[in-house]
Amino acid sequence: MDLHGFLKAFVRRWPTVVVCLVLSTGAAVAVTCLSTPVYEARTQLFVATRTGEDTAQLNQGQSFSQARVQSYAAIVATRQVTEPVVRELKLSTTPEELASRITAVAPLNTVLIDISVQDTAPRRAARIANAVAERFSTVVERLETPKQTAGSAPARPGKRRANAPATSPVSLGVTQQAVAPTRPVSPRPLLNLSAGILGGLLLGAGMVTLRETLDTTLKTSEALGEFTALPGLGTIPYDRNTPKRPLVTADGHSKRAEAFRKLRTNLQFSQVDDRPRIIVVTSSVPGEGKTNTAVNLALSLAEAGVSTCLVDGDLRRPCVASTFGLVQDAGLTTVLIGQARLEDVMQQAEGRLAVLASGAVPPNPTELLASARMQEVLRELAETYEAVIVDTAPLLPVADTVGLASLAQGALLVVRAARTTRDQVRTAAASLERVGVRALGTVFSMAPVPKGDRYGTYGRYGELPAPRASATEEETGEPAGASGAGRR
């Protein structure tokens, strides 16, 4: 997935991103509210060396202090310092736990030691810091004091006597006393909120990437064309009113009506040299809109002056007759078993469209559709009409369409946007290729309508849009036969 595709997926799956952002931000706010405030008190020590007034001795003392100060900083959190502080201040903690709250830092090229102590009470943090600094100074000076040995030789004139008390060559002085802090160092609301927002965005991006990786459905007609290598003859926009008003003649200026006109035009010009007369319309699985596509494609062809016959070849779940409000019991199966002739069961729908209903549902639809009699019926229809559109059963659940498609001159494969998987499309296309039927192209159905796309709301080019019907008229203006075939 490239950057452009990721951004499109990020925008398309914005609810997932919002949920992750809300959860992460809520967690950050909860942590901030539930966390106990922690205060930090700081004190600073200066390490001095007892030397003479000679410049060389001062430089040597300075170098000595800088060499030692890093080692001194490591002693601050030792038990020698923390245990007396706990006992002196009567703290309800252990020396080890106190040591975990003490930090000592010796900046490079300095003789300073910064000591910081964290505690839930600001005044107690300051008292502990000052007590640690005092005890630390005592421990360092004691460690640096040379030990006396018995029987030392008498000192030379002008020198300290061997039995004189020894002193430490270094001394530590407090340069900055710890005071009670006014603001806690933890939690940090702004930092936690920023981390929550950033974490939510990263979590959302990860979820979007994961869902896009696991989601094998086709989102755009371009992706469908690249995957199948078949021409995309049309993209039918999604309309939530389709189950109530499946026929595009109910609103000739709608986006769906214009989409079917484009499908009709593309189909007519895609096979100019060898235009097919018998076209089956099928899909991979149920619910992709194949019946709605077959019905409205036939209506669009009839509207353009092409003598068209619509055949309901789905003998398992026939819906064409109910869509138009026609009789279903007499139709294709009646002709196939020899109980009637085509002209006896042919019905007229809107305009010049002739409809051959399915007839009674047979127990052996696969055998009937692949029979020689079915081939004769299709040939007879092709001699009478310029275009024969056959609505068939889905390819993957049953074998009806495989036998029927081999008798046709072309096939349209309907694919539902963001619902049909790549494996389903691949298997369906392979089934059509296996029986030698010519795949004319694909129809991308129930595609999302881009926001701000107002094309199709106008009448003839250049005219203003017609007045919109009221909500009451839209609710009560249901045409006859709208029985829910729009989703088949």
C-alpha positions as CSV (number, residue, x, y, z in Angstrom):
1,M,0.0,0.0,0.0
2,D,1.5,3.3,-1.1
3,L,1.1,6.6,0.8
4,H,-1.8,7.8,-1.3
5,G,-3.6,4.5,-0.8
6,F,-2.9,4.6,3.0
7,L,-4.3,8.2,3.3
8,K,-7.4,7.2,1.4
9,A,-7.9,4.2,3.6
10,F,-7.2,6.4,6.7
11,V,-10.0,8.8,5.6
12,R,-12.3,6.0,4.6
13,R,-12.0,4.3,8.0
14,W,-12.2,7.5,10.0
15,P,-14.5,5.9,12.6
16,T,-11.8,3.4,13.6
17,V,-9.3,6.2,14.0
18,V,-11.8,8.3,16.1
19,V,-12.5,5.3,18.4
20,C,-8.8,4.7,18.9
21,L,-8.2,8.4,19.5
22,V,-11.0,8.6,22.0
23,L,-9.8,5.5,23.9
24,S,-6.2,6.5,24.0
25,T,-7.0,10.1,25.1
26,G,-9.5,8.8,27.7
27,A,-6.8,6.5,29.1
28,A,-4.3,9.4,29.3
29,V,-6.9,11.6,31.1
30,A,-7.7,8.7,33.5
31,V,-4.1,8.1,34.3
32,T,-3.6,11.8,34.9
33,C,-6.6,12.0,37.3
34,L,-5.8,8.8,39.2
35,S,-2.1,9.3,39.6
36,T,-0.8,10.6,42.9
37,P,1.1,13.9,42.5
38,V,4.8,13.6,43.1
39,Y,7.0,16.5,44.1
40,E,10.7,16.9,43.6
41,A,13.1,18.9,45.9
42,R,16.6,19.8,44.9
43,T,19.8,20.7,46.7
44,Q,23.3,21.3,45.5
45,L,26.7,20.5,47.0
46,F,30.1,22.0,46.3
47,V,33.2,19.8,46.6
48,A,36.3,21.7,47.8
49,T,39.8,20.5,48.4
50,R,41.9,21.7,51.3
51,T,45.2,22.9,49.7
52,G,47.6,25.7,50.2
53,E,47.6,29.1,48.6
54,D,50.0,28.1,45.9
55,T,48.5,28.2,42.4
56,A,49.9,24.8,41.5
57,Q,48.4,23.3,44.6
58,L,45.0,25.0,43.8
59,N,45.1,23.5,40.3
60,Q,46.0,20.1,41.7
61,G,43.1,20.3,44.2
62,Q,40.7,21.3,41.4
63,S,41.7,18.3,39.3
64,F,41.5,16.1,42.3
65,S,37.9,17.2,43.0
66,Q,36.8,16.8,39.4
67,A,38.2,13.3,39.3
68,R,36.5,12.3,42.5
69,V,33.1,14.0,42.1
70,Q,31.7,11.3,39.8
71,S,32.5,8.7,42.4
72,Y,30.9,10.8,45.1
73,A,27.6,11.0,43.2
74,A,27.3,7.2,43.2
75,I,27.5,7.2,47.0
76,V,24.4,9.4,47.5
77,A,21.9,6.5,47.2
78,T,23.8,4.0,49.2
79,R,22.6,2.6,52.5
80,Q,25.3,4.5,54.4
81,V,23.3,7.7,53.6
82,T,19.7,6.5,53.4
83,E,19.5,4.4,56.6
84,P,20.5,7.2,59.0
85,V,18.1,9.6,57.1
86,V,15.2,7.2,57.5
87,R,16.0,6.8,61.2
88,E,16.5,10.5,61.8
89,L,13.3,11.7,60.0
90,K,11.3,8.7,61.2
91,L,10.1,7.9,57.7
92,S,7.7,5.1,57.1
93,T,9.8,3.6,54.3
94,T,12.9,1.4,53.9
95,P,16.4,2.6,53.0
96,E,16.2,0.8,49.6
97,E,12.8,2.4,48.7
98,L,14.2,5.8,49.7
99,A,17.3,5.2,47.6
100,S,15.0,4.6,44.5
101,R,13.6,8.2,45.0
102,I,17.0,9.8,45.2
103,T,18.9,11.0,42.1
104,A,22.4,12.5,42.1
105,V,24.1,14.1,39.1
106,A,27.6,15.5,38.8
107,P,27.8,17.8,35.7
108,L,31.0,17.3,33.7
109,N,34.0,19.6,34.3
110,T,32.5,20.8,37.5
111,V,32.8,20.1,41.2
112,L,29.1,20.3,41.9
113,I,26.7,17.5,42.8
114,D,22.9,18.0,42.2
115,I,20.7,15.9,44.5
116,S,17.0,15.6,43.9
117,V,14.5,13.7,46.0
118,Q,10.9,12.8,45.0
119,D,8.0,12.4,47.4
120,T,4.3,12.7,47.5
121,A,4.5,15.6,50.1
122,P,6.4,18.7,49.0
123,R,7.7,19.7,52.5
124,R,8.8,16.2,53.3
125,A,10.7,16.0,50.0
126,A,12.6,19.2,51.0
127,R,13.4,17.8,54.5
128,I,14.6,14.5,53.0
129,A,16.8,16.3,50.4
130,N,18.5,18.5,53.0
131,A,19.0,15.5,55.4
132,V,20.5,13.4,52.5
133,A,22.9,16.3,51.6
134,E,24.0,16.6,55.2
135,R,24.5,12.9,55.8
136,F,26.2,12.5,52.4
137,S,28.8,15.2,53.3
138,T,29.6,13.4,56.5
139,V,30.0,10.0,54.7
140,V,32.3,11.4,52.0
141,E,34.5,13.3,54.4
142,R,34.8,10.3,56.6
143,L,35.7,8.1,53.6
144,E,38.3,10.5,52.5
145,T,39.9,10.9,56.0
146,P,43.2,8.9,56.1
147,K,43.4,6.2,58.8
148,Q,45.9,6.5,61.7
149,T,48.5,3.7,62.1
150,A,50.2,2.8,65.4
151,G,53.9,3.5,65.8
152,S,54.2,6.2,63.2
153,A,57.5,8.0,62.9
154,P,57.8,11.4,64.5
155,A,57.0,14.2,62.2
156,R,59.7,16.5,60.9
157,P,59.9,20.1,62.1
158,G,57.1,22.1,60.6
159,K,55.0,18.9,59.8
160,R,51.9,17.5,61.5
161,R,52.7,15.1,64.3
162,A,51.9,11.5,63.6
163,N,49.5,11.2,66.6
164,A,47.6,14.4,65.6
165,P,44.0,13.9,64.5
166,A,43.7,13.3,60.7
167,T,41.5,15.5,58.6
168,S,39.8,14.9,55.2
169,P,41.4,16.5,52.2
170,V,38.0,17.4,50.8
171,S,35.0,19.2,52.2
172,L,31.4,19.4,50.9
173,G,29.4,22.5,51.3
174,V,25.7,23.2,50.5
175,T,25.4,25.9,47.9
176,Q,21.6,25.6,47.6
177,Q,19.2,24.4,50.3
178,A,16.2,22.4,49.2
179,V,12.8,24.2,49.5
180,A,9.3,22.8,49.3
181,P,8.3,22.7,45.6
182,T,5.0,24.3,44.6
183,R,4.3,22.2,41.5
184,P,4.4,18.4,41.1
185,V,6.7,16.9,38.5
186,S,4.3,14.0,38.0
187,P,1.7,13.6,36.5
188,R,2.1,16.1,33.6
189,P,-1.4,16.7,32.1
190,L,-0.2,18.3,28.9
191,L,2.4,15.7,28.3
192,N,0.0,12.8,29.1
193,L,-2.6,14.3,26.8
194,S,-0.2,14.8,24.0
195,A,1.1,11.2,24.4
196,G,-2.5,10.0,24.4
197,I,-3.4,11.8,21.2
198,L,-0.2,10.6,19.5
199,G,-0.7,7.1,20.8
200,G,-4.3,7.2,19.5
201,L,-3.2,8.3,16.1
202,L,-0.6,5.6,15.9
203,L,-3.0,3.0,17.2
204,G,-5.6,4.1,14.6
205,A,-3.0,4.0,11.8
206,G,-2.0,0.5,12.9
207,M,-5.7,-0.6,13.0
208,V,-6.3,0.9,9.6
209,T,-3.3,-0.9,8.1
210,L,-4.3,-4.2,9.7
211,R,-7.9,-4.0,8.5
212,E,-6.7,-3.0,5.0
213,T,-4.3,-5.9,5.0
214,L,-7.0,-8.4,6.1
215,D,-9.8,-6.9,4.0
216,T,-9.7,-8.4,0.6
217,T,-12.8,-6.7,-0.8
218,L,-12.6,-4.3,-3.7
219,K,-13.2,-0.7,-2.9
220,T,-13.0,1.1,-6.3
221,S,-13.7,0.3,-9.9
222,E,-10.1,1.0,-10.7
223,A,-9.0,-1.7,-8.3
224,L,-11.5,-4.1,-9.8
225,G,-10.3,-3.4,-13.3
226,E,-6.7,-4.0,-12.3
227,F,-7.5,-7.2,-10.5
228,T,-9.7,-8.8,-13.2
229,A,-8.1,-7.3,-16.3
230,L,-11.7,-6.8,-17.6
231,P,-13.1,-3.5,-18.8
232,G,-15.2,-1.7,-16.2
233,L,-18.4,-0.9,-18.1
234,G,-20.2,0.9,-15.4
235,T,-20.3,2.0,-11.8
236,I,-23.7,2.1,-10.1
237,P,-23.9,4.4,-7.1
238,Y,-25.5,3.2,-3.9
239,D,-29.0,4.5,-3.2
240,R,-30.7,3.6,0.0
241,N,-34.1,3.9,-1.7
242,T,-33.4,1.2,-4.2
243,P,-35.3,-1.6,-2.4
244,K,-38.4,0.6,-2.4
245,R,-37.9,2.0,-6.0
246,P,-35.7,-0.5,-7.9
247,L,-36.6,0.9,-11.4
248,V,-34.6,3.9,-12.6
249,T,-37.7,5.0,-14.6
250,A,-39.1,6.3,-11.2
251,D,-36.6,9.1,-11.4
252,G,-35.1,9.6,-14.8
253,H,-32.7,12.3,-13.6
254,S,-31.2,10.5,-10.7
255,K,-27.6,9.4,-10.5
256,R,-28.5,5.7,-10.8
257,A,-30.5,6.4,-14.0
258,E,-27.5,8.2,-15.5
259,A,-25.2,5.5,-14.4
260,F,-27.3,2.9,-16.2
261,R,-27.3,5.1,-19.3
262,K,-23.5,5.1,-19.2
263,L,-23.5,1.3,-18.8
264,R,-25.7,1.0,-21.8
265,T,-23.5,3.2,-23.9
266,N,-20.3,1.5,-22.8
267,L,-21.8,-1.9,-23.6
268,Q,-22.9,-0.8,-27.0
269,F,-19.5,0.6,-28.0
270,S,-17.3,-2.0,-26.3
271,Q,-18.2,-4.7,-29.0
272,V,-18.8,-2.6,-32.1
273,D,-17.5,-5.2,-34.6
274,D,-19.2,-8.2,-33.0
275,R,-22.0,-6.9,-30.9
276,P,-23.5,-9.7,-28.7
277,R,-27.3,-10.1,-28.7
278,I,-27.6,-12.6,-25.8
279,I,-26.0,-11.3,-22.6
280,V,-26.2,-13.0,-19.2
281,V,-25.9,-10.9,-16.1
282,T,-24.5,-12.7,-13.1
283,S,-22.4,-12.2,-9.9
284,S,-20.2,-14.2,-7.6
285,V,-22.6,-14.5,-4.7
286,P,-26.1,-13.3,-3.8
287,G,-26.7,-9.7,-2.7
288,E,-24.5,-8.0,-5.3
289,G,-27.3,-6.3,-7.3
290,K,-27.3,-8.5,-10.4
291,T,-31.1,-8.5,-10.8
292,N,-31.3,-4.8,-10.4
293,T,-28.5,-4.4,-12.9
294,A,-30.2,-6.7,-15.4
295,V,-33.6,-5.0,-15.0
296,N,-32.4,-1.4,-15.4
297,L,-29.9,-2.2,-18.2
298,A,-32.8,-3.7,-20.1
299,L,-34.9,-0.6,-19.4
300,S,-32.1,1.7,-20.5
301,L,-31.7,-0.3,-23.8
302,A,-35.4,-0.1,-24.4
303,E,-35.4,3.6,-23.6
304,A,-32.8,4.1,-26.3
305,G,-35.0,2.5,-28.9
306,V,-33.4,-1.0,-28.9
307,S,-36.0,-3.8,-29.0
308,T,-35.1,-5.7,-25.8
309,C,-36.2,-8.8,-24.1
310,L,-35.5,-9.4,-20.4
311,V,-35.4,-13.1,-19.4
312,D,-35.5,-14.2,-15.8
313,G,-33.0,-17.1,-15.8
314,D,-32.7,-17.3,-12.1
315,L,-34.9,-20.3,-11.5
316,R,-34.1,-20.6,-7.8
317,R,-35.0,-17.1,-6.6
318,P,-36.7,-15.3,-9.4
319,C,-37.4,-11.6,-8.9
320,V,-37.9,-10.0,-12.3
321,A,-41.7,-10.5,-12.5
322,S,-42.3,-9.2,-8.9
323,T,-40.1,-6.1,-9.7
324,F,-42.4,-5.1,-12.6
325,G,-45.6,-6.4,-11.0
326,L,-46.1,-9.1,-13.6
327,V,-47.3,-12.7,-13.6
328,Q,-44.5,-15.1,-12.6
329,D,-46.2,-18.5,-12.9
330,A,-46.1,-18.6,-16.7
331,G,-42.8,-18.0,-18.3
332,L,-39.4,-19.7,-19.2
333,T,-40.0,-23.0,-17.6
334,T,-43.4,-23.2,-19.2
335,V,-41.8,-22.9,-22.6
336,L,-38.9,-25.3,-21.8
337,I,-41.3,-28.1,-20.8
338,G,-43.4,-27.5,-24.0
339,Q,-46.6,-26.3,-22.3
340,A,-46.6,-22.9,-24.1
341,R,-45.0,-20.9,-26.8
342,L,-42.9,-17.8,-26.3
343,E,-45.5,-15.4,-27.7
344,D,-48.0,-16.9,-25.3
345,V,-46.1,-16.1,-22.1
346,M,-44.3,-13.0,-23.2
347,Q,-45.3,-9.9,-21.1
348,Q,-44.8,-6.2,-21.8
349,A,-43.3,-3.9,-19.2
350,E,-42.5,-0.3,-19.5
351,G,-41.9,1.1,-23.0
352,R,-40.7,-1.4,-25.6
353,L,-39.3,-3.9,-23.0
354,A,-40.6,-7.4,-23.3
355,V,-40.2,-9.6,-20.2
356,L,-40.1,-13.4,-20.1
357,A,-40.7,-14.4,-16.5
358,S,-39.2,-17.4,-14.9
359,G,-42.4,-19.5,-14.6
360,A,-42.9,-22.1,-11.9
361,V,-39.7,-23.0,-9.9
362,P,-38.6,-26.4,-11.2
363,P,-36.9,-29.2,-9.3
364,N,-34.0,-29.4,-11.8
365,P,-33.0,-25.8,-12.8
366,T,-29.4,-26.7,-13.8
367,E,-30.5,-29.3,-16.3
368,L,-33.2,-27.1,-17.8
369,L,-30.9,-24.1,-18.3
370,A,-28.2,-26.2,-20.0
371,S,-30.6,-28.1,-22.3
372,A,-30.8,-28.0,-26.0
373,R,-34.3,-26.5,-25.7
374,M,-32.9,-23.6,-23.8
375,Q,-30.5,-23.0,-26.6
376,E,-33.4,-23.0,-29.1
377,V,-35.3,-20.5,-27.0
378,L,-32.4,-18.1,-26.8
379,R,-31.8,-18.4,-30.5
380,E,-35.5,-17.6,-31.2
381,L,-35.3,-14.6,-28.9
382,A,-32.2,-13.3,-30.6
383,E,-33.9,-13.5,-34.0
384,T,-36.8,-11.5,-32.7
385,Y,-35.1,-8.9,-30.4
386,E,-32.0,-6.8,-30.9
387,A,-30.9,-7.5,-27.3
388,V,-31.7,-10.3,-24.9
389,I,-30.7,-9.7,-21.3
390,V,-30.8,-12.8,-19.1
391,D,-30.8,-12.5,-15.3
392,T,-29.1,-15.6,-13.9
393,A,-28.3,-17.2,-10.6
394,P,-25.0,-16.4,-8.8
395,L,-22.0,-18.4,-10.0
396,L,-20.5,-19.7,-6.8
397,P,-23.4,-21.2,-4.9
398,V,-25.0,-23.1,-7.7
399,A,-24.1,-24.5,-11.2
400,D,-27.1,-23.0,-13.1
401,T,-25.2,-20.1,-14.6
402,V,-22.2,-22.1,-15.8
403,G,-24.4,-24.2,-18.1
404,L,-26.5,-21.2,-19.2
405,A,-23.6,-18.9,-19.9
406,S,-22.1,-21.2,-22.4
407,L,-25.2,-20.7,-24.6
408,A,-24.9,-16.9,-24.4
409,Q,-22.8,-14.6,-26.5
410,G,-21.4,-12.5,-23.6
411,A,-21.5,-12.1,-19.8
412,L,-21.6,-9.2,-17.4
413,L,-20.1,-9.8,-14.0
414,V,-21.6,-7.7,-11.2
415,V,-19.3,-6.9,-8.3
416,R,-20.6,-5.2,-5.1
417,A,-18.3,-2.4,-3.8
418,A,-16.6,-3.2,-0.5
419,R,-18.4,-6.5,-0.1
420,T,-17.3,-9.0,-2.8
421,T,-13.8,-10.5,-2.0
422,R,-11.0,-10.9,-4.4
423,D,-11.2,-14.7,-4.2
424,Q,-14.9,-14.7,-5.1
425,V,-14.3,-12.5,-8.1
426,R,-11.3,-14.6,-9.2
427,T,-13.3,-17.8,-8.9
428,A,-16.3,-16.3,-10.7
429,A,-14.2,-15.0,-13.6
430,A,-12.4,-18.4,-13.9
431,S,-15.8,-20.2,-14.1
432,L,-16.9,-18.0,-17.0
433,E,-13.6,-18.5,-18.7
434,R,-13.7,-22.3,-18.2
435,V,-17.0,-22.6,-20.2
436,G,-15.7,-20.4,-22.9
437,V,-18.1,-17.5,-22.5
438,R,-16.9,-14.1,-23.5
439,A,-16.7,-11.8,-20.5
440,L,-17.8,-8.4,-21.8
441,G,-16.8,-6.5,-18.6
442,T,-17.7,-5.8,-15.0
443,V,-20.3,-3.6,-13.3
444,F,-19.3,-2.1,-10.0
445,S,-22.5,-1.9,-8.0
446,M,-23.5,0.0,-4.8
447,A,-20.5,2.2,-5.0
448,P,-20.3,5.0,-2.5
449,V,-21.2,8.4,-3.9
450,P,-18.4,11.1,-3.6
451,K,-19.4,14.0,-1.5
452,G,-20.2,17.2,-3.4
453,D,-21.0,15.2,-6.6
454,R,-24.1,16.8,-7.9
455,Y,-23.9,15.4,-11.4
456,G,-27.0,13.7,-12.4
457,T,-29.4,16.1,-10.6
458,Y,-29.9,18.2,-13.7
459,G,-32.2,17.6,-16.6
460,R,-30.9,18.4,-20.1
461,Y,-27.5,20.0,-20.1
462,G,-27.6,23.6,-19.0
463,E,-31.0,23.5,-17.4
464,L,-31.6,24.2,-13.7
465,P,-32.5,21.2,-11.6
466,A,-36.2,20.4,-11.4
467,P,-38.0,21.2,-8.1
468,R,-37.4,18.4,-5.6
469,A,-40.4,16.4,-4.3
470,S,-41.5,16.9,-0.7
471,A,-40.7,14.3,1.9
472,T,-44.3,13.1,1.9
473,E,-44.3,12.6,-1.9
474,E,-41.0,10.7,-1.8
475,E,-42.4,8.4,0.9
476,T,-45.7,7.7,-0.8
477,G,-44.5,7.7,-4.4
478,E,-43.5,4.0,-4.4
479,P,-44.0,2.4,-7.9
480,A,-45.7,-0.9,-8.4
481,G,-43.7,-4.0,-7.9
482,A,-41.0,-2.5,-5.7
483,S,-40.6,-5.7,-3.7
484,G,-37.0,-5.5,-2.8
485,A,-35.1,-6.9,-5.8
486,G,-32.6,-4.0,-5.7
487,R,-30.2,-5.9,-3.5
488,R,-30.2,-9.1,-5.5
